[in-house]
Amino acid sequence: MSGLKPARIAMAALALMLLAVSPARADWLRAESERFVIYSDGDERNLRAYVQKLETFDRVLRLFMGLPMEQAPPRKFPIYLIGQQRDLARVLPSAIQNQAGVYITVEQDIFAVATRSRNDDSTLLHEYAHHFMFQNFNFPYPAWFVEGFAEYYAASTIEPGRVEVGLYNENRVAWLQNGQWMRMEDVLAGRARNARGDRFNETYYPLAWLLTHWFMGDVERRAAMQRYLADVGSGGDPVEALERHTGLTPIALRDALRAYMRGRIPYSRVSHPFPTAPVAIERLPRSANDLLLINQQLKLERGSDDGLIEQVRQLAARHPGDPFAQLVLGRGEILLGDPQQGETVLNALLDQQPDNVEALQLLALSRMKGASEHPEGYDVAMGQMRGFLQRAYEADDANYYTFLLIAQNRIGEPGYPNENDLAAWELTYIIAPQLGQARFGLAQALMAHDRNAEAIALLEPLANDPHNPHNAAMVRTLIARAEAGLNGDDADALPWDEADGEMMDDGEFD
C-alpha cells in the first residue's frame, strides 16, 4: 500500500463520492430536422426519439387537416428541452411553480421551452398545435375551438408504429368531474376569464376539449361543426349559430356533453406509415451551458435589467473568444447595458464570422435605436443600419426578423408604405404568421393602400385570442377602423404588446 495517511485516504474517498453524486452538467445538444430545431441537455438517444415524435405529430396534423404530408413550413420551430423546472426561470423569471414550459412569440424569436418528460408530452403538443394552426389557417375560429383543437390533438399517443388521436384526457375529465362547469354560453362566446378578468375559469379548457371531442366523435356532428365554424367565421353569433347547426340550446348542449363524457369516448388509430425523419445532431460549445437559456431571456426585451447584464458579463467572461459568448454579450449590452460596447463586441464577432445573421441584426437594431436617440447623426446611422440588414439578408434570405426590421425601419419615412414596404411586411408574415406584430404591421400597411378587406381577414384570427385580451381588444379597434373605410395612419400609436406567450403547466394554460 502507498504512503497515504488515513486522513488523506478518507478525503480522497469523500471526493470520489461527491463526484459520483454530483456529475458535471451535461453539454447542450442541438438537433435539426426538416421542421424543428431542438436543444437539449439530455442524452442523444432520447433527443432523437423526441425529434421523431414531433415530426410524426406534424404529419398527423397534416393528415387530419388535409394538407400535403411532405410540405415543410418556411421556418423551423425551435424548442428548448430542460431537465429541471427551475431552469425555466432562466428564460422566463416570472415562471410559476410546476409550470411545465412556455410558448413565446416576440420580435426576436418564436420558440418553446419545455421540461423533458418520458410519459407526457401533451403540453408541448398543445403548443405546437397552436403554432401549426396559425401557420396554416388564417381563419377567425372562435376562441373555444382554438383551445379545443390544441387540446384534442395534444392527447395523442405517438410511439414507433402506433399513433392514436383523440384519446381520453384524464386530466381534463377530472376537472369536469370535480369542478363547477362554466355556462356553455360563456364557453361559446369566448368569455374564458372571471369577472375580474385575471385568470381562466378552471373548466374552460376542459370544456373546450370536450366540446371539440364531441363534435369530432361523429361524422354528422363533424359536418355540423364545419358549418358552425363557417357561420361564426363569417360573423355569426357563436351561441345562436350552435342551435342553427345542431338544434341544441346551450343547456341541451351541456346535457349532451355530460352524457357523452359518461360513455365510451371514441378515438382514431392512424395506420399511415410515417417516415423516419433524418436528424443531424451537434454538440454545442461549453459556453451554451452558461448562456443558452439566458440568451433566450434577453430576446424578451423586458426593459428592466434586474442585474441581468452583470450576470451576462460575468458568464461571458468565462469563455473568452467564444463566438456564442460574444453574441450573447453583444445582445445583452445593446438591449440592457452599454450599446457602444455591444457594437464593439459584435463587430469583433463579425471579424470571425462575417455572415453571423444574429450579430448583423443586433447591430442594425442598435443603429436604429441610436438614430432615434441622436438626430444629429440620423442619416449616417440609418445608412449603417441598412448596410447591416442587407448583409443579414444576403446571409439568410428567409429570416423573418430581418424583414421585420426592414419594415419597421421605414415607418414614418417619406412615402411609407410603398410597394417594397408591403413586400417586407408580407414576407415577415409568411415566414412568421404566429407573430402578432407581423399581422398588425402588414394590416396597417394594407389599410394605407385601401386594401381594408385584406387587412380585416389578416386581423380576425387575433380578435378572439384568449391569451392576450389587451391585444385582442386593440385588434378589434383596428378592424372597426378598417370596416369604416379608414386607413392605418395612426394605428402605430395603439399600444401593441408582444406577450410572453402561452404558459404550460400541469393543468391550466395561460
C-alpha positions in Angstrom: 0.0 0.0 0.0 1.2 3.5 -0.7 2.3 6.0 1.9 -1.0 7.9 2.0 -2.1 8.7 5.5 -5.6 7.6 6.7 -6.9 11.2 6.7 -5.8 11.7 3.1 -7.4 8.4 2.1 -10.7 9.5 3.7 -10.6 12.8 1.9 -9.9 11.1 -1.4 -12.8 8.8 -0.8 -15.1 11.7 0.0 -14.0 13.5 -3.1 -14.9 10.4 -5.2 -18.3 10.2 -3.5 -19.0 13.8 -4.3 -18.1 13.3 -7.9 -20.3 10.3 -8.1 -23.4 12.1 -6.8 -22.7 15.5 -8.5 -21.9 14.8 -12.1 -20.7 17.6 -14.3 -23.5 19.4 -16.1 -24.2 17.8 -19.5 -23.4 19.7 -22.6 -26.2 21.0 -24.7 -27.0 19.2 -27.9 -28.7 20.8 -31.0 -30.8 18.5 -33.2 -32.1 19.7 -36.5 -34.7 18.0 -38.7 -36.9 19.1 -41.5 -39.4 21.1 -39.3 -37.7 21.5 -35.9 -34.5 22.7 -34.2 -34.4 21.2 -30.7 -31.9 22.0 -28.0 -31.5 19.6 -25.1 -29.0 19.0 -22.3 -30.2 15.3 -22.1 -28.8 12.3 -23.8 -28.7 11.9 -27.6 -30.8 8.8 -28.0 -33.8 10.4 -26.2 -33.3 13.6 -28.2 -33.5 11.7 -31.5 -36.7 10.0 -30.3 -38.2 13.3 -29.3 -37.5 14.9 -32.7 -39.0 11.9 -34.4 -42.2 12.2 -32.3 -42.6 15.8 -33.2 -42.0 15.2 -36.9 -44.7 12.5 -36.8 -47.1 14.8 -34.9 -46.7 17.4 -37.6 -47.6 14.9 -40.2 -50.6 13.6 -38.2 -51.9 17.2 -38.1 -51.4 17.5 -41.8 -53.2 14.2 -42.4 -56.2 15.2 -40.4 -56.3 18.7 -41.8 -56.0 17.6 -45.4 -52.6 19.3 -46.0 -49.8 18.0 -48.1 -47.9 15.5 -45.9 -44.4 16.4 -47.0 -44.8 20.2 -47.1 -42.5 21.9 -44.7 -43.0 25.3 -43.1 -40.8 28.2 -44.2 -39.2 28.4 -40.7 -38.2 25.6 -38.4 -39.6 25.7 -34.9 -37.0 26.0 -32.1 -37.7 24.1 -28.8 -35.5 24.1 -25.7 -35.8 21.0 -23.6 -34.8 21.4 -20.0 -34.3 18.8 -17.3 -35.4 20.8 -14.3 -38.4 23.0 -14.0 -36.3 25.6 -12.2 -34.3 26.1 -15.5 -37.4 27.7 -16.9 -36.8 30.8 -14.8 -33.5 31.3 -16.7 -35.7 32.1 -19.7 -38.8 33.5 -18.0 -38.1 34.8 -14.5 -41.8 35.1 -13.9 -42.4 31.4 -14.3 -44.6 29.9 -11.7 -44.2 26.7 -9.6 -45.0 23.5 -11.5 -45.1 25.3 -14.8 -44.1 22.7 -17.4 -43.0 25.2 -20.1 -43.8 28.2 -22.1 -44.5 29.2 -25.8 -43.1 32.6 -26.6 -43.7 34.9 -29.6 -41.6 38.0 -29.5 -40.0 40.0 -32.3 -36.5 38.4 -31.9 -37.8 34.8 -31.8 -40.7 32.4 -31.7 -39.9 29.3 -29.6 -41.0 27.0 -26.8 -39.3 25.8 -23.6 -40.5 22.6 -22.0 -39.4 20.2 -19.4 -38.4 16.8 -20.7 -40.9 14.0 -19.9 -40.9 10.3 -20.7 -44.6 9.8 -20.3 -46.4 13.1 -21.0 -45.6 15.5 -23.8 -49.2 16.9 -24.1 -48.2 20.4 -23.0 -45.7 20.8 -25.8 -48.0 19.1 -28.3 -50.7 21.6 -27.3 -48.4 24.5 -28.0 -47.3 23.1 -31.3 -50.9 22.6 -32.4 -51.4 26.4 -31.8 -48.2 27.1 -33.8 -49.4 24.8 -36.6 -52.9 26.4 -36.7 -51.5 29.9 -37.1 -49.0 28.7 -39.7 -51.6 27.0 -41.9 -55.0 28.6 -41.3 -55.8 32.3 -41.5 -59.4 31.9 -40.2 -61.3 33.6 -37.4 -62.0 30.5 -35.3 -63.9 31.0 -32.1 -61.7 31.0 -29.0 -63.1 27.8 -27.6 -62.2 25.9 -30.8 -58.6 27.4 -30.9 -58.1 25.8 -27.5 -60.2 22.7 -28.1 -58.2 21.9 -31.3 -54.9 22.1 -29.4 -56.3 20.0 -26.5 -57.8 17.4 -28.8 -54.6 16.7 -30.7 -52.3 17.1 -27.6 -53.8 14.0 -26.1 -52.4 11.9 -29.0 -50.2 8.9 -28.3 -47.2 8.8 -30.7 -45.0 5.8 -30.5 -43.0 3.9 -33.1 -45.5 2.0 -35.2 -48.5 3.4 -33.1 -50.3 6.7 -33.4 -53.7 7.3 -31.6 -55.6 10.5 -31.9 -58.5 11.8 -29.8 -57.7 9.9 -26.7 -59.4 10.3 -23.3 -57.8 13.2 -21.5 -57.8 12.1 -17.8 -56.7 15.5 -16.5 -59.4 17.4 -18.3 -62.1 14.9 -17.3 -61.0 15.2 -13.7 -61.6 18.9 -13.8 -65.0 18.4 -15.4 -66.0 15.8 -12.8 -64.9 17.8 -9.8 -65.2 21.5 -10.9 -68.2 23.7 -11.5 -68.9 24.0 -15.2 -68.9 27.3 -16.9 -72.1 28.3 -18.6 -72.0 27.0 -22.2 -72.9 30.5 -23.4 -69.7 31.8 -21.9 -67.6 29.0 -23.4 -69.1 29.5 -26.9 -68.7 33.3 -26.7 -65.1 33.0 -25.6 -65.6 34.5 -22.2 -62.9 32.5 -20.5 -62.0 34.8 -17.7 -63.6 35.5 -14.4 -65.3 38.8 -13.5 -62.0 40.4 -12.7 -60.6 39.3 -15.9 -57.4 38.0 -14.3 -57.5 34.2 -14.8 -59.1 31.5 -16.8 -62.1 29.6 -15.4 -60.9 26.2 -14.3 -63.3 24.4 -16.6 -62.8 26.5 -19.7 -60.0 24.3 -21.2 -61.7 21.0 -20.2 -65.0 22.1 -21.8 -63.2 23.4 -24.9 -61.6 19.9 -25.2 -64.8 18.1 -24.5 -66.9 20.2 -27.0 -64.3 19.7 -29.7 -64.2 15.9 -29.0 -68.0 15.7 -29.1 -68.0 17.4 -32.5 -65.2 15.2 -33.8 -66.6 12.0 -32.4 -69.3 11.5 -35.0 -69.5 12.0 -38.8 -72.7 14.1 -38.7 -71.5 16.2 -35.8 -68.2 16.8 -37.6 -70.1 18.1 -40.6 -72.2 20.3 -38.3 -69.0 21.7 -36.8 -67.7 22.7 -40.2 -70.9 24.6 -40.9 -70.9 26.1 -37.4 -67.3 27.3 -37.8 -68.0 28.8 -41.2 -71.1 30.6 -39.8 -69.1 32.1 -36.9 -66.2 32.9 -39.1 -68.4 35.0 -41.4 -69.7 37.0 -38.4 -72.5 34.8 -36.9 -73.1 34.9 -33.2 -71.3 31.8 -31.7 -74.2 31.0 -29.4 -77.0 31.4 -31.9 -75.1 29.5 -34.6 -74.9 26.5 -32.3 -78.6 26.0 -32.4 -78.8 26.7 -36.1 -76.4 23.9 -36.9 -77.0 21.3 -34.1 -80.5 22.1 -33.0 -79.3 22.3 -29.4 -79.7 25.2 -27.0 -76.7 25.8 -24.6 -78.5 23.9 -21.8 -79.2 21.0 -24.1 -75.6 21.1 -25.3 -74.4 20.8 -21.7 -76.6 17.8 -21.1 -75.3 16.2 -24.3 -71.7 16.8 -23.2 -72.3 15.2 -19.8 -73.9 12.2 -21.4 -71.0 11.9 -23.9 -68.5 12.0 -21.2 -70.2 9.2 -19.3 -70.0 7.0 -22.4 -67.1 5.4 -24.3 -65.2 8.3 -25.9 -64.0 7.3 -29.4 -60.5 7.8 -30.7 -58.7 7.2 -34.0 -55.8 4.8 -34.6 -53.7 6.0 -37.5 -52.2 3.3 -39.7 -50.3 5.6 -42.0 -46.6 4.6 -42.4 -44.9 7.8 -41.3 -41.3 8.1 -42.4 -38.3 8.2 -40.1 -37.1 11.8 -40.0 -33.4 12.5 -40.8 -31.9 14.2 -37.8 -28.5 16.0 -37.6 -27.1 16.4 -34.1 -24.2 18.6 -32.9 -22.7 19.3 -29.5 -22.8 23.0 -28.7 -19.7 24.8 -27.1 -19.4 24.8 -23.4 -20.5 28.4 -23.4 -24.0 27.2 -24.1 -24.1 25.6 -20.6 -23.9 29.1 -19.1 -25.6 31.3 -21.7 -28.0 29.4 -24.0 -31.2 29.9 -21.9 -30.2 33.4 -20.7 -29.8 34.4 -24.4 -33.5 33.5 -24.8 -34.4 35.6 -21.8 -32.6 38.6 -23.4 -34.7 38.2 -26.5 -37.8 39.1 -24.5 -36.5 42.7 -24.2 -38.4 43.3 -21.0 -36.6 46.6 -20.4 -35.8 46.1 -16.7 -32.3 44.9 -16.1 -32.6 43.4 -12.5 -28.9 42.6 -12.6 -29.1 40.5 -15.7 -26.5 42.4 -17.7 -23.9 41.9 -14.9 -24.7 38.2 -14.9 -24.3 38.1 -18.7 -20.9 39.9 -18.4 -19.6 37.5 -15.8 -20.7 34.4 -17.6 -19.4 35.6 -21.0 -16.0 36.3 -19.3 -15.6 32.6 -18.6 -15.4 32.0 -22.3 -13.0 34.5 -23.9 -13.0 34.4 -27.7 -16.0 32.1 -27.8 -18.3 33.3 -30.7 -21.6 32.3 -28.9 -20.5 34.1 -25.7 -19.7 37.2 -27.8 -23.1 37.1 -29.4 -24.9 36.9 -26.1 -22.7 39.6 -24.5 -23.3 41.8 -27.5 -27.1 41.2 -27.3 -27.1 42.0 -23.6 -25.1 45.2 -23.9 -27.3 46.5 -26.8 -30.5 45.7 -25.0 -29.7 46.4 -21.4 -26.2 47.7 -21.0 -23.7 49.8 -23.0 -24.8 49.8 -26.7 -21.5 51.1 -27.8 -19.6 48.3 -26.1 -22.1 45.8 -27.5 -21.4 47.1 -31.0 -17.7 46.7 -30.4 -18.2 43.1 -29.2 -20.4 42.2 -32.2 -18.1 43.8 -34.8 -15.3 41.7 -33.4 -17.5 38.7 -33.8 -18.2 39.6 -37.4 -14.4 39.6 -38.0 -14.6 35.8 -37.1 -18.0 35.1 -38.6 -18.9 37.7 -41.3 -22.2 36.0 -42.0 -23.5 35.8 -38.4 -27.1 36.8 -39.0 -28.0 37.5 -35.4 -25.0 39.7 -34.9 -25.9 41.7 -38.1 -29.5 42.0 -36.9 -28.4 43.3 -33.5 -26.1 45.8 -35.0 -28.9 47.0 -37.2 -31.2 47.3 -34.2 -28.6 49.2 -32.3 -28.1 51.7 -35.2 -31.8 52.1 -35.5 -32.1 52.9 -31.8 -29.1 55.2 -32.0 -30.6 57.1 -34.9 -33.8 57.9 -32.9 -31.8 59.0 -29.9 -29.3 61.1 -31.7 -31.0 63.0 -34.5 -27.8 64.8 -35.5 -26.3 61.5 -36.8 -29.6 60.1 -38.1 -28.6 59.8 -41.8 -25.3 58.1 -41.0 -26.8 55.7 -38.5 -29.7 54.7 -40.8 -27.3 54.1 -43.7 -25.2 51.8 -41.5 -28.4 50.0 -40.3 -29.4 49.4 -43.9 -26.0 48.0 -44.7 -26.2 45.5 -41.8 -29.7 44.4 -42.9 -28.5 43.9 -46.5 -25.7 41.7 -45.2 -28.1 39.8 -43.0 -30.5 39.2 -45.9 -27.6 38.0 -48.2 -26.6 35.5 -45.4 -30.1 34.2 -44.9 -32.9 35.3 -47.3 -35.7 33.6 -45.2 -35.2 35.2 -41.8 -38.4 36.9 -40.6 -36.6 39.2 -38.1 -34.5 40.7 -40.9 -37.7 41.6 -42.9 -39.4 42.9 -39.7 -36.5 45.3 -39.0 -36.5 46.4 -42.7 -40.3 47.1 -42.4 -40.1 48.8 -39.0 -37.2 51.0 -40.1 -39.4 52.5 -42.8 -42.3 53.5 -40.6 -42.6 57.3 -40.6 -40.3 57.7 -43.6 -41.4 59.6 -46.7 -43.6 57.5 -49.0 -44.3 54.8 -46.4 -45.7 52.3 -47.0 -44.6 51.8 -50.6 -44.7 48.5 -52.5 -41.3 47.5 -51.1 -42.6 48.1 -47.6 -45.6 46.0 -48.3 -43.3 43.2 -49.6 -41.2 43.3 -46.4 -44.3 43.0 -44.2 -45.7 40.2 -46.3 -42.5 38.2 -46.1 -42.4 38.7 -42.3 -46.0 37.4 -42.1 -45.5 34.5 -44.5 -42.5 33.2 -42.5 -43.8 34.0 -39.0 -47.7 34.2 -39.1 -47.6 33.4 -35.3 -46.1 36.8 -34.6 -48.9 39.3 -33.8 -46.8 42.3 -34.8 -46.3 40.8 -38.2 -50.0 40.6 -38.8 -50.6 44.0 -37.2 -47.9 45.8 -39.2 -49.0 44.2 -42.5 -52.6 45.1 -41.8 -51.8 48.7 -41.2 -49.8 48.9 -44.4 -52.6 47.3 -46.4 -55.1 49.8 -45.0 -52.9 52.6 -46.2 -53.3 51.2 -49.7 -57.1 51.0 -49.3 -56.9 47.2 -49.1 -59.0 47.1 -46.0 -60.8 43.8 -46.7 -57.4 42.0 -46.8 -56.4 43.7 -43.6 -59.6 42.6 -41.8 -59.0 39.0 -42.9 -55.5 39.1 -41.6 -56.5 40.5 -38.2 -59.6 38.5 -37.5 -57.8 35.4 -36.1 -56.2 37.7 -33.5 -59.5 39.2 -32.4 -60.5 36.0 -30.5 -57.1 35.5 -28.8 -58.0 34.2 -25.3 -54.4 34.6 -24.0 -54.0 38.3 -24.6 -57.2 40.2 -24.2 -55.4 43.6 -24.4 -54.1 42.9 -27.9 -57.4 41.3 -28.9 -59.3 44.4 -27.9 -56.8 46.6 -29.8 -57.2 44.4 -32.9 -60.9 44.8 -32.8 -60.4 48.5 -32.7 -58.3 48.4 -35.8 -60.8 46.1 -37.5 -63.5 48.6 -36.8 -61.4 51.3 -38.4 -60.9 49.1 -41.5 -64.6 48.3 -41.7 -65.3 52.1 -41.6 -63.1 52.6 -44.6 -60.3 54.4 -42.6 -56.6 54.0 -43.3 -54.0 52.8 -40.8 -52.0 56.0 -40.4 -52.3 56.3 -36.7 -52.5 52.6 -35.9 -48.9 52.5 -34.8 -50.0 54.6 -31.8 -52.0 51.7 -30.4 -50.1 50.0 -27.6 -49.3 46.6 -29.1 -47.8 44.3 -26.5 -46.0 41.2 -27.7 -47.0 38.7 -25.0 -44.8 36.2 -23.1 -46.8 33.6 -24.9 -48.9 30.8 -23.6 -47.6 29.2 -20.4 -47.8 25.5 -19.9 -48.3 23.9 -16.6 -49.9 20.7 -15.1 -53.5 21.6 -15.7 -54.1 25.1 -17.0 -52.7 27.1 -19.9 -52.4 30.8 -19.6 
